[in-house]
């Protein structure tokens, strides 16, 4: 059996496991929320490599979240709610992967995790460190918010999150990873709509 076939078999095996795991999802596995009936819409720009890169809101797609029965529900079934919303179960070495609540400016922590992609025979360790900065004024399509700046550095990749207590979510994130060919692999997302679902849905696009 050649490597290509092996990779495809491994990929479909992982996909099957993910599908079964997704089918078994219950309320206990969903993230809690306090803003019952509220709605969040994010515009996501997938990772793309460009030597000179500028944000293009025509690329990517929209992701909808809703606080329903005290739990966050997402419009894309395979998409995880993190890092948009705080998930206390998302830990590495008993440390939060993205950020923790309450957010404390000046807080710093480090962790490592072993990862292996489906195209790799052997995995590798990723060493990460997180630092929380103070409040900043951040403007996104949904409005202007005070937000904490949180920076995650992982093997040359730098991801910056902006968390707002008003929306109880990350309102914007940007990641930048230098590549061997001199380009940068960029991804970003920002909050475009937020508020009670009936009011937000009634707004013109």
Backbone torsions as a table, in degrees:
resi	resn	phi	psi	omega
1	UNK	NA	125.2	-177.3
2	UNK	-78.5	169.1	-175.4
3	UNK	-62.9	-37.5	-178.6
4	UNK	-60.7	-45.6	178.3
5	UNK	-64.0	-38.0	179.8
6	UNK	-63.8	-41.8	179.1
7	UNK	-64.1	-41.6	179.5
8	UNK	-64.4	-42.3	177.9
9	UNK	-62.2	-41.6	179.3
10	UNK	-65.2	-40.6	179.9
11	UNK	-62.0	-47.6	-179.1
12	UNK	-67.9	-30.9	176.1
13	UNK	-65.5	-43.5	178.3
14	UNK	-65.9	-39.0	178.5
15	UNK	-63.0	-40.1	178.8
16	UNK	-64.1	-43.5	178.8
17	UNK	-62.0	-43.0	-179.6
18	UNK	-63.8	-38.7	179.7
19	UNK	-65.8	-45.1	179.0
20	UNK	-63.6	-42.5	179.9
21	UNK	-63.8	-38.7	179.3
22	UNK	-66.2	-36.3	179.4
23	UNK	-66.9	-26.0	-177.8
24	UNK	-88.9	2.2	-178.4
25	UNK	-61.9	135.5	176.7
26	UNK	-131.0	179.6	-175.7
27	UNK	-59.4	-30.7	-178.3
28	UNK	-66.6	-21.6	-178.0
29	UNK	-93.1	-6.8	179.9
30	UNK	-87.5	156.1	-179.3
31	UNK	-82.6	135.3	-179.7
32	UNK	-73.7	154.1	176.8
33	UNK	-146.5	156.6	-178.0
34	UNK	-109.3	-13.2	-176.8
35	UNK	-93.3	71.7	-176.5
36	UNK	-57.7	130.8	178.8
37	UNK	82.5	0.9	179.7
38	UNK	-84.7	160.0	-172.7
39	UNK	-134.8	137.6	176.8
40	UNK	-125.6	134.8	172.7
41	UNK	-123.8	127.1	177.2
42	UNK	-114.2	146.7	170.1
43	UNK	-104.9	124.0	-174.7
44	UNK	-109.7	129.1	174.8
45	UNK	-108.9	109.8	-176.4
46	UNK	-60.8	161.9	178.6
47	UNK	-58.3	133.2	178.5
48	UNK	-147.3	145.5	-175.4
49	UNK	-104.0	124.1	176.9
50	UNK	-145.3	144.8	176.4
51	UNK	-72.0	-40.1	172.7
52	UNK	-122.5	117.1	-170.5
53	UNK	-121.9	138.5	173.4
54	UNK	-134.5	149.6	-179.8
55	UNK	-62.8	136.4	179.1
56	UNK	-134.3	101.4	-175.6
57	UNK	-70.8	-3.4	175.3
58	UNK	-82.9	-15.5	178.5
59	UNK	-88.1	164.5	175.8
60	UNK	79.0	-153.5	-177.0
61	UNK	-159.7	173.7	-178.0
62	UNK	-96.3	146.9	178.4
63	UNK	-128.2	125.5	-177.9
64	UNK	-106.8	137.9	174.3
65	UNK	-126.2	150.1	177.3
66	UNK	-142.1	139.8	174.1
67	UNK	-89.8	108.6	-174.7
68	UNK	-131.7	123.7	-177.8
69	UNK	54.6	38.3	176.4
70	UNK	77.5	8.8	-178.9
71	UNK	-130.3	148.9	176.7
72	UNK	-81.2	125.4	175.0
73	UNK	-113.3	142.5	-175.8
74	UNK	-118.1	147.3	-175.8
75	UNK	-74.8	-24.1	-179.3
76	UNK	-104.9	112.3	-169.5
77	UNK	-61.0	-33.2	-177.1
78	UNK	-87.3	-5.1	-177.4
79	UNK	-88.8	133.0	176.3
80	UNK	-81.2	149.2	-179.1
81	UNK	-73.6	-23.5	176.7
82	UNK	-80.7	150.0	6.1
83	UNK	-92.4	12.0	-179.2
84	UNK	-62.0	-39.5	-179.1
85	UNK	-120.7	148.4	-178.0
86	UNK	-69.5	126.8	178.5
87	UNK	-119.9	105.3	-177.2
88	UNK	-63.4	-15.1	-179.3
89	UNK	-89.0	-9.2	-176.5
90	UNK	-85.7	83.0	-175.2
91	UNK	-120.5	150.9	171.3
92	UNK	-129.4	123.7	-175.7
93	UNK	53.9	37.9	-179.0
94	UNK	62.5	23.2	177.6
95	UNK	-122.8	145.2	-179.3
96	UNK	-64.3	139.1	-177.6
97	UNK	-73.4	-42.0	-175.6
98	UNK	-109.2	-57.9	-178.0
99	UNK	-162.6	171.9	-179.2
100	UNK	-136.9	161.9	176.9
101	UNK	-114.4	142.1	-4.0
102	UNK	-70.7	151.6	179.0
103	UNK	-79.3	128.0	-176.7
104	UNK	-119.8	110.3	177.8
105	UNK	-56.4	137.3	-179.2
106	UNK	94.1	-12.5	179.8
107	UNK	-67.0	142.2	178.2
108	UNK	-141.7	145.8	172.7
109	UNK	-156.3	161.4	180.0
110	UNK	-130.3	154.6	175.3
111	UNK	-158.0	166.6	175.3
112	UNK	-134.2	151.8	177.4
113	UNK	-146.3	149.4	-179.6
114	UNK	-96.5	126.3	-178.3
115	UNK	-128.0	152.2	175.8
116	UNK	-148.0	121.6	178.3
117	UNK	-82.9	160.4	-174.8
118	UNK	-66.1	-18.0	179.1
119	UNK	-92.0	3.9	-177.3
120	UNK	-111.9	137.4	173.8
121	UNK	-74.2	-40.0	-179.0
122	UNK	-121.4	146.8	179.5
123	UNK	-91.1	-171.2	178.9
124	UNK	-153.1	162.5	179.1
125	UNK	-88.6	139.3	172.8
126	UNK	-114.1	124.9	178.9
127	UNK	-102.2	127.1	-174.9
128	UNK	-128.8	149.8	172.3
129	UNK	-137.6	145.2	-176.4
130	UNK	-122.8	138.7	174.8
131	UNK	-135.6	136.1	-179.1
132	UNK	-103.5	128.6	177.8
133	UNK	-105.7	176.8	-176.9
134	UNK	-77.2	-173.7	-178.9
135	UNK	-71.0	141.2	175.2
136	UNK	-133.4	156.7	173.6
137	UNK	-87.1	119.6	-175.9
138	UNK	-122.1	127.0	179.3
139	UNK	-103.4	124.8	175.0
140	UNK	-129.5	178.0	-176.9
141	UNK	-62.2	-28.2	-178.8
142	UNK	-80.1	-10.6	-179.6
143	UNK	142.1	-167.1	179.8
144	UNK	-113.4	129.5	-173.8
145	UNK	-134.6	152.7	164.4
146	UNK	-80.1	132.0	-175.9
147	UNK	-145.5	145.3	174.4
148	UNK	-80.6	136.6	176.2
149	UNK	-92.2	127.1	-178.6
150	UNK	-127.9	123.8	-175.6
151	UNK	-113.5	126.3	177.7
152	UNK	-112.5	121.6	177.9
153	UNK	-111.9	125.2	-178.7
154	UNK	-139.4	106.5	175.9
155	UNK	47.2	57.4	178.2
156	UNK	78.2	-15.7	176.6
157	UNK	-83.8	131.0	-179.8
158	UNK	-118.1	122.9	177.8
159	UNK	-120.0	129.4	-179.8
160	UNK	-113.9	126.5	178.4
161	UNK	-111.6	146.6	174.4
162	UNK	-122.9	114.0	-175.5
163	UNK	-106.3	130.3	178.8
164	UNK	-111.0	130.1	176.1
165	UNK	-71.2	-23.5	-180.0
166	UNK	-67.1	-45.9	-179.3
167	UNK	-90.4	-10.7	-175.6
168	UNK	55.5	41.9	-178.6
169	UNK	-159.1	167.0	165.7
170	UNK	-70.6	133.0	179.5
171	UNK	-101.7	-13.6	-179.6
172	UNK	-162.7	142.4	168.6
173	UNK	-142.8	151.2	179.7
174	UNK	-138.7	134.0	175.9
175	UNK	-125.5	144.9	-176.8
176	UNK	-141.1	120.4	-178.9
177	UNK	-129.0	115.0	177.7
178	UNK	-64.3	139.2	179.4
179	UNK	-109.1	163.7	-176.9
180	UNK	-66.1	-25.7	-178.4
181	UNK	-84.8	4.7	178.3
182	UNK	94.6	-8.0	177.6
183	UNK	-87.0	177.6	177.3
184	UNK	-126.0	134.5	176.9
185	UNK	-90.7	115.4	-171.0
186	UNK	-116.4	141.4	171.9
187	UNK	-144.9	149.5	177.4
188	UNK	-158.9	161.6	175.4
189	UNK	-151.2	152.6	175.8
190	UNK	-147.6	155.5	178.8
191	UNK	-75.6	126.0	-179.5
192	UNK	-108.1	-25.7	177.2
193	UNK	-145.2	146.6	179.4
194	UNK	-158.6	138.2	176.0
195	UNK	148.7	-176.1	175.8
196	UNK	-55.2	134.0	-171.1
197	UNK	-55.7	-45.4	-176.8
198	UNK	-62.0	-37.1	-179.9
199	UNK	-73.6	-44.0	-178.0
200	UNK	-67.2	-42.1	-179.2
201	UNK	-64.2	-27.1	-177.4
202	UNK	-80.1	-14.6	-179.5
203	UNK	-70.7	143.7	176.7
204	UNK	-68.8	147.3	178.0
205	UNK	-71.6	NA	NA
